[in-house]
């Protein structure tokens, strides 16, 4: 772990030292806020304004021969002021050094894991704007102190893998040491993509697997995935089905239904979004968790 981190750090610093002008620096931020209606089962049971995954970060990139070197740091921020910002693992969304080339890419730090990218997002339902949405997932979405690898395209097949060190964690109080994942995503044609992923580690929570497919044609996008953790104290399975229809390049309808076998629930989410331009999108969503909780909301996303 330390060797990979040192090599990547030294490479990026050396590239920056060669020519400061050639280093591309890209700061970015996305503000995403919504209002939960007061008669809903929102925060504290009384609704209100809350953050929905707002973030701010900076990305540095440098081309050195055939290798592209990047460094990215991203923090969660709360423009509503309900959450105090602290420079800690809880608020750090990503901090990763990456080298990319004909070999694919290799990185070190904290970022989204192969299982999330391939299953929860790639063939999954994490496609809404609001904080309260019904997609079901076995969550270990990001870990720190992790080596990441992504293969180049192999006739439509992409292989990604990660391995986390002894001190890996996803927050200040949730350690994930020795967590390992591998995911395979295969693009069958311009419409159909299939994916499978596996996780392992020191505890039963790490031992998960999933598979699914994504089909996109014209205005329609549909995904379905299946996930399970057979080694948990109570074996669990989750199924998610999602579809969206784009009326045009500005207006999109979304719908999702999930199934949590252990909890015996079938939550669902409905959504609509309108993009005024490349920076501003407004949305309305409704989530029912199938246990008496309803979360109607309206909100916006703005790229700074």
KOLMIFI-383629 format. One record per residue (C-alpha): residue number from 1; residue in one letter; x, y, z. Coordinates in nm, 2 decimals. Layout:
BEGIN
R | pos | code | east | north | up
R | NUM | A | X | Y | Z
...
//
This chain:
BEGIN
R | pos | code | east | north | up
R | 1 | X | 0.00 | 0.00 | 0.00
R | 2 | X | 0.27 | 0.25 | 0.10
R | 3 | X | 0.48 | 0.17 | -0.21
R | 4 | X | 0.19 | 0.23 | -0.45
R | 5 | X | 0.09 | 0.55 | -0.27
R | 6 | X | 0.46 | 0.67 | -0.28
R | 7 | X | 0.50 | 0.59 | -0.64
R | 8 | X | 0.18 | 0.77 | -0.75
R | 9 | X | 0.26 | 1.07 | -0.53
R | 10 | X | 0.61 | 1.10 | -0.66
R | 11 | X | 0.50 | 1.07 | -1.02
R | 12 | X | 0.24 | 1.35 | -0.99
R | 13 | X | 0.47 | 1.58 | -0.80
R | 14 | X | 0.75 | 1.52 | -1.05
R | 15 | X | 0.51 | 1.60 | -1.34
R | 16 | X | 0.40 | 1.92 | -1.17
R | 17 | X | 0.76 | 2.01 | -1.11
R | 18 | X | 0.85 | 1.97 | -1.48
R | 19 | X | 0.60 | 2.24 | -1.59
R | 20 | X | 0.35 | 2.41 | -1.36
R | 21 | X | 0.17 | 2.56 | -1.66
R | 22 | X | 0.10 | 2.21 | -1.80
R | 23 | X | -0.08 | 2.09 | -1.49
R | 24 | X | -0.46 | 2.13 | -1.54
R | 25 | X | -0.64 | 2.24 | -1.22
R | 26 | X | -1.01 | 2.19 | -1.22
R | 27 | X | -1.20 | 2.30 | -0.91
R | 28 | X | -1.57 | 2.20 | -0.90
R | 29 | X | -1.88 | 2.20 | -0.67
R | 30 | X | -2.23 | 2.07 | -0.69
R | 31 | X | -2.50 | 2.21 | -0.46
R | 32 | X | -2.79 | 1.97 | -0.42
R | 33 | X | -3.07 | 2.06 | -0.18
R | 34 | X | -3.43 | 1.95 | -0.14
R | 35 | X | -3.74 | 2.03 | 0.07
R | 36 | X | -3.92 | 1.74 | 0.24
R | 37 | X | -4.28 | 1.84 | 0.29
R | 38 | X | -4.38 | 1.88 | 0.65
R | 39 | X | -4.65 | 1.61 | 0.65
R | 40 | X | -4.40 | 1.35 | 0.55
R | 41 | X | -4.18 | 1.12 | 0.76
R | 42 | X | -3.88 | 1.34 | 0.68
R | 43 | X | -3.59 | 1.43 | 0.92
R | 44 | X | -3.72 | 1.42 | 1.27
R | 45 | X | -4.07 | 1.34 | 1.13
R | 46 | X | -4.14 | 1.70 | 1.04
R | 47 | X | -3.99 | 1.75 | 0.70
R | 48 | X | -3.79 | 2.06 | 0.61
R | 49 | X | -3.49 | 2.17 | 0.40
R | 50 | X | -3.19 | 1.93 | 0.39
R | 51 | X | -2.88 | 1.86 | 0.19
R | 52 | X | -2.87 | 1.58 | -0.07
R | 53 | X | -2.51 | 1.49 | -0.14
R | 54 | X | -2.37 | 1.84 | -0.21
R | 55 | X | -1.99 | 1.83 | -0.27
R | 56 | X | -1.69 | 2.04 | -0.36
R | 57 | X | -1.35 | 1.92 | -0.48
R | 58 | X | -1.05 | 1.98 | -0.70
R | 59 | X | -0.89 | 1.77 | -0.97
R | 60 | X | -0.53 | 1.81 | -1.09
R | 61 | X | -0.42 | 1.63 | -1.41
R | 62 | X | -0.09 | 1.61 | -1.61
R | 63 | X | 0.00 | 1.42 | -1.92
R | 64 | X | 0.35 | 1.27 | -1.91
R | 65 | X | 0.42 | 1.08 | -2.23
R | 66 | X | 0.16 | 0.81 | -2.27
R | 67 | X | 0.05 | 0.83 | -1.90
R | 68 | X | -0.21 | 1.06 | -1.76
R | 69 | X | -0.16 | 1.14 | -1.39
R | 70 | X | -0.45 | 1.27 | -1.18
R | 71 | X | -0.51 | 1.37 | -0.82
R | 72 | X | -0.86 | 1.43 | -0.69
R | 73 | X | -0.99 | 1.54 | -0.35
R | 74 | X | -1.36 | 1.58 | -0.28
R | 75 | X | -1.55 | 1.67 | 0.04
R | 76 | X | -1.92 | 1.65 | 0.13
R | 77 | X | -2.06 | 2.00 | 0.21
R | 78 | X | -2.39 | 2.10 | 0.36
R | 79 | X | -2.51 | 2.44 | 0.23
R | 80 | X | -2.82 | 2.43 | 0.46
R | 81 | X | -2.59 | 2.46 | 0.77
R | 82 | X | -2.75 | 2.17 | 0.94
R | 83 | X | -2.42 | 1.97 | 0.95
R | 84 | X | -2.10 | 2.12 | 1.07
R | 85 | X | -1.81 | 2.06 | 0.83
R | 86 | X | -1.51 | 1.88 | 0.97
R | 87 | X | -1.19 | 1.77 | 0.79
R | 88 | X | -1.23 | 1.41 | 0.87
R | 89 | X | -1.30 | 1.07 | 0.71
R | 90 | X | -1.68 | 1.12 | 0.74
R | 91 | X | -1.69 | 1.43 | 0.52
R | 92 | X | -1.41 | 1.32 | 0.28
R | 93 | X | -1.58 | 1.17 | -0.02
R | 94 | X | -1.27 | 1.10 | -0.23
R | 95 | X | -0.90 | 1.14 | -0.21
R | 96 | X | -0.73 | 0.94 | -0.48
R | 97 | X | -0.41 | 0.94 | -0.69
R | 98 | X | -0.44 | 0.77 | -1.03
R | 99 | X | -0.21 | 0.68 | -1.33
R | 100 | X | -0.38 | 0.59 | -1.66
R | 101 | X | -0.25 | 0.46 | -1.99
R | 102 | X | -0.27 | 0.17 | -2.23
R | 103 | X | -0.25 | -0.07 | -1.93
R | 104 | X | -0.58 | 0.07 | -1.79
R | 105 | X | -0.56 | 0.27 | -1.46
R | 106 | X | -0.42 | 0.21 | -1.12
R | 107 | X | -0.49 | 0.44 | -0.82
R | 108 | X | -0.45 | 0.47 | -0.44
R | 109 | X | -0.67 | 0.64 | -0.18
R | 110 | X | -1.04 | 0.67 | -0.12
R | 111 | X | -1.30 | 0.64 | -0.40
R | 112 | X | -1.61 | 0.45 | -0.51
R | 113 | X | -1.55 | 0.07 | -0.51
R | 114 | X | -1.59 | -0.17 | -0.81
R | 115 | X | -1.91 | -0.32 | -0.67
R | 116 | X | -2.08 | 0.02 | -0.64
R | 117 | X | -1.97 | 0.14 | -0.99
R | 118 | X | -2.07 | -0.19 | -1.16
R | 119 | X | -2.39 | -0.29 | -0.97
R | 120 | X | -2.53 | -0.01 | -0.75
R | 121 | X | -2.48 | 0.25 | -1.02
R | 122 | X | -2.39 | 0.08 | -1.34
R | 123 | X | -2.68 | -0.17 | -1.36
R | 124 | X | -2.86 | -0.02 | -1.06
R | 125 | X | -3.10 | 0.25 | -0.94
R | 126 | X | -2.89 | 0.51 | -0.77
R | 127 | X | -3.00 | 0.76 | -1.03
R | 128 | X | -3.22 | 1.00 | -0.83
R | 129 | X | -3.14 | 1.34 | -0.69
R | 130 | X | -3.30 | 1.32 | -0.35
R | 131 | X | -3.14 | 1.19 | -0.03
R | 132 | X | -3.44 | 0.97 | 0.05
R | 133 | X | -3.47 | 0.71 | -0.23
R | 134 | X | -3.57 | 0.35 | -0.22
R | 135 | X | -3.30 | 0.16 | -0.40
R | 136 | X | -3.17 | -0.14 | -0.20
R | 137 | X | -2.80 | -0.21 | -0.17
R | 138 | X | -2.54 | -0.38 | 0.05
R | 139 | X | -2.36 | -0.06 | 0.13
R | 140 | X | -1.98 | -0.04 | 0.14
R | 141 | X | -1.96 | 0.22 | -0.13
R | 142 | X | -1.62 | 0.38 | -0.06
R | 143 | X | -1.31 | 0.29 | 0.14
R | 144 | X | -0.99 | 0.47 | 0.22
R | 145 | X | -0.64 | 0.32 | 0.21
R | 146 | X | -0.73 | 0.13 | -0.10
R | 147 | X | -0.56 | 0.02 | -0.43
R | 148 | X | -0.78 | 0.05 | -0.74
R | 149 | X | -0.73 | -0.11 | -1.08
R | 150 | X | -0.93 | -0.08 | -1.40
R | 151 | X | -0.84 | -0.28 | -1.71
R | 152 | X | -0.85 | -0.13 | -2.06
R | 153 | X | -1.14 | -0.23 | -2.28
R | 154 | X | -1.10 | -0.60 | -2.38
R | 155 | X | -1.35 | -0.64 | -2.67
R | 156 | X | -1.62 | -0.49 | -2.46
R | 157 | X | -1.51 | -0.63 | -2.13
R | 158 | X | -1.39 | -0.41 | -1.84
R | 159 | X | -1.24 | -0.56 | -1.52
R | 160 | X | -1.21 | -0.36 | -1.21
R | 161 | X | -1.06 | -0.46 | -0.87
R | 162 | X | -0.98 | -0.31 | -0.53
R | 163 | X | -0.80 | -0.42 | -0.22
R | 164 | X | -0.80 | -0.22 | 0.11
R | 165 | X | -0.54 | -0.21 | 0.37
R | 166 | X | -0.55 | -0.27 | 0.75
R | 167 | X | -0.65 | 0.09 | 0.83
R | 168 | X | -0.92 | 0.12 | 0.56
R | 169 | X | -1.24 | 0.28 | 0.67
R | 170 | X | -1.55 | 0.43 | 0.52
R | 171 | X | -1.61 | 0.67 | 0.81
R | 172 | X | -1.46 | 0.75 | 1.15
R | 173 | X | -1.65 | 0.47 | 1.32
R | 174 | X | -1.68 | 0.21 | 1.05
R | 175 | X | -1.36 | 0.03 | 0.97
R | 176 | X | -1.33 | -0.19 | 0.66
R | 177 | X | -0.99 | -0.36 | 0.68
R | 178 | X | -0.87 | -0.61 | 0.41
R | 179 | X | -1.18 | -0.55 | 0.20
R | 180 | X | -1.14 | -0.69 | -0.16
R | 181 | X | -1.37 | -0.65 | -0.46
R | 182 | X | -1.37 | -0.75 | -0.83
R | 183 | X | -1.63 | -0.65 | -1.09
R | 184 | X | -1.68 | -0.74 | -1.45
R | 185 | X | -1.88 | -0.52 | -1.69
R | 186 | X | -1.94 | -0.64 | -2.05
R | 187 | X | -2.09 | -0.42 | -2.32
R | 188 | X | -2.28 | -0.66 | -2.54
R | 189 | X | -2.38 | -0.40 | -2.79
R | 190 | X | -2.47 | -0.03 | -2.80
R | 191 | X | -2.79 | -0.11 | -2.61
R | 192 | X | -2.71 | -0.39 | -2.36
R | 193 | X | -2.46 | -0.41 | -2.07
R | 194 | X | -2.43 | -0.69 | -1.82
R | 195 | X | -2.23 | -0.68 | -1.50
R | 196 | X | -2.13 | -0.90 | -1.20
R | 197 | X | -1.93 | -0.82 | -0.89
R | 198 | X | -1.80 | -1.00 | -0.58
R | 199 | X | -1.67 | -0.88 | -0.24
R | 200 | X | -1.47 | -1.05 | 0.04
R | 201 | X | -1.29 | -0.95 | 0.36
R | 202 | X | -1.25 | -1.01 | 0.73
R | 203 | X | -1.62 | -1.00 | 0.82
R | 204 | X | -1.95 | -1.13 | 0.69
R | 205 | X | -2.05 | -0.78 | 0.58
R | 206 | X | -1.77 | -0.79 | 0.32
R | 207 | X | -1.88 | -1.11 | 0.16
R | 208 | X | -2.13 | -0.99 | -0.10
R | 209 | X | -2.21 | -1.05 | -0.46
R | 210 | X | -2.43 | -0.91 | -0.73
R | 211 | X | -2.53 | -0.91 | -1.09
R | 212 | X | -2.75 | -0.72 | -1.33
R | 213 | X | -2.81 | -0.56 | -1.67
R | 214 | X | -2.87 | -0.22 | -1.82
R | 215 | X | -3.07 | -0.17 | -2.14
R | 216 | X | -3.08 | 0.17 | -2.31
R | 217 | X | -3.25 | 0.25 | -2.64
R | 218 | X | -3.38 | 0.58 | -2.76
R | 219 | X | -3.55 | 0.77 | -2.48
R | 220 | X | -3.56 | 0.47 | -2.25
R | 221 | X | -3.31 | 0.34 | -1.99
R | 222 | X | -3.39 | 0.03 | -1.78
R | 223 | X | -3.18 | -0.15 | -1.52
R | 224 | X | -3.23 | -0.45 | -1.29
R | 225 | X | -2.99 | -0.59 | -1.04
R | 226 | X | -2.97 | -0.87 | -0.78
R | 227 | X | -2.75 | -0.86 | -0.47
R | 228 | X | -2.70 | -1.10 | -0.18
R | 229 | X | -2.50 | -1.15 | 0.13
R | 230 | X | -2.53 | -1.52 | 0.22
R | 231 | X | -2.28 | -1.50 | 0.50
R | 232 | X | -2.46 | -1.24 | 0.71
R | 233 | X | -2.61 | -1.34 | 1.04
R | 234 | X | -2.94 | -1.31 | 0.87
R | 235 | X | -2.88 | -1.39 | 0.50
R | 236 | X | -3.01 | -1.11 | 0.28
R | 237 | X | -3.10 | -1.06 | -0.08
R | 238 | X | -3.20 | -0.74 | -0.26
R | 239 | X | -3.36 | -0.68 | -0.60
R | 240 | X | -3.39 | -0.34 | -0.78
R | 241 | X | -3.57 | -0.25 | -1.10
R | 242 | X | -3.54 | 0.10 | -1.25
R | 243 | X | -3.66 | 0.27 | -1.56
R | 244 | X | -3.64 | 0.62 | -1.69
R | 245 | X | -3.80 | 0.80 | -1.99
R | 246 | X | -3.65 | 1.12 | -2.14
R | 247 | X | -3.91 | 1.33 | -2.31
R | 248 | X | -3.63 | 1.54 | -2.45
R | 249 | X | -3.28 | 1.64 | -2.34
R | 250 | X | -3.43 | 1.85 | -2.06
R | 251 | X | -3.72 | 1.65 | -1.91
R | 252 | X | -3.69 | 1.30 | -1.76
R | 253 | X | -3.93 | 1.07 | -1.56
R | 254 | X | -3.78 | 0.81 | -1.33
R | 255 | X | -3.93 | 0.51 | -1.14
R | 256 | X | -3.79 | 0.24 | -0.92
R | 257 | X | -3.91 | -0.05 | -0.71
R | 258 | X | -3.70 | -0.26 | -0.48
R | 259 | X | -3.74 | -0.58 | -0.28
R | 260 | X | -3.56 | -0.64 | 0.05
R | 261 | X | -3.61 | -1.01 | 0.13
R | 262 | X | -3.49 | -1.00 | 0.50
R | 263 | X | -3.70 | -0.69 | 0.58
R | 264 | X | -4.00 | -0.80 | 0.37
R | 265 | X | -4.04 | -0.46 | 0.21
R | 266 | X | -4.09 | -0.33 | -0.14
R | 267 | X | -4.00 | 0.04 | -0.13
R | 268 | X | -4.05 | 0.25 | -0.45
R | 269 | X | -3.94 | 0.59 | -0.58
R | 270 | X | -4.09 | 0.82 | -0.85
R | 271 | X | -3.91 | 1.12 | -0.99
R | 272 | X | -3.92 | 1.40 | -1.25
R | 273 | X | -3.63 | 1.64 | -1.33
R | 274 | X | -3.60 | 1.94 | -1.56
R | 275 | X | -3.27 | 2.08 | -1.67
R | 276 | X | -3.28 | 2.45 | -1.74
R | 277 | X | -2.92 | 2.43 | -1.87
R | 278 | X | -2.60 | 2.24 | -1.82
R | 279 | X | -2.57 | 2.37 | -1.46
R | 280 | X | -2.92 | 2.40 | -1.31
R | 281 | X | -3.16 | 2.11 | -1.27
R | 282 | X | -3.48 | 2.11 | -1.06
R | 283 | X | -3.65 | 1.79 | -0.95
R | 284 | X | -3.95 | 1.65 | -0.77
R | 285 | X | -3.95 | 1.30 | -0.61
R | 286 | X | -4.16 | 1.08 | -0.40
R | 287 | X | -4.03 | 0.79 | -0.19
R | 288 | X | -4.23 | 0.53 | 0.00
R | 289 | X | -4.03 | 0.30 | 0.22
R | 290 | X | -4.32 | 0.05 | 0.26
R | 291 | X | -4.31 | 0.08 | 0.64
R | 292 | X | -4.52 | 0.39 | 0.68
R | 293 | X | -4.26 | 0.65 | 0.57
R | 294 | X | -4.34 | 0.88 | 0.28
R | 295 | X | -4.09 | 1.14 | 0.15
R | 296 | X | -4.24 | 1.38 | -0.11
R | 297 | X | -3.98 | 1.64 | -0.20
R | 298 | X | -3.87 | 1.91 | -0.44
R | 299 | X | -3.52 | 2.04 | -0.49
R | 300 | X | -3.25 | 2.16 | -0.72
R | 301 | X | -2.89 | 2.07 | -0.83
R | 302 | X | -2.65 | 2.35 | -0.94
R | 303 | X | -2.30 | 2.31 | -1.06
R | 304 | X | -2.08 | 2.60 | -0.95
//
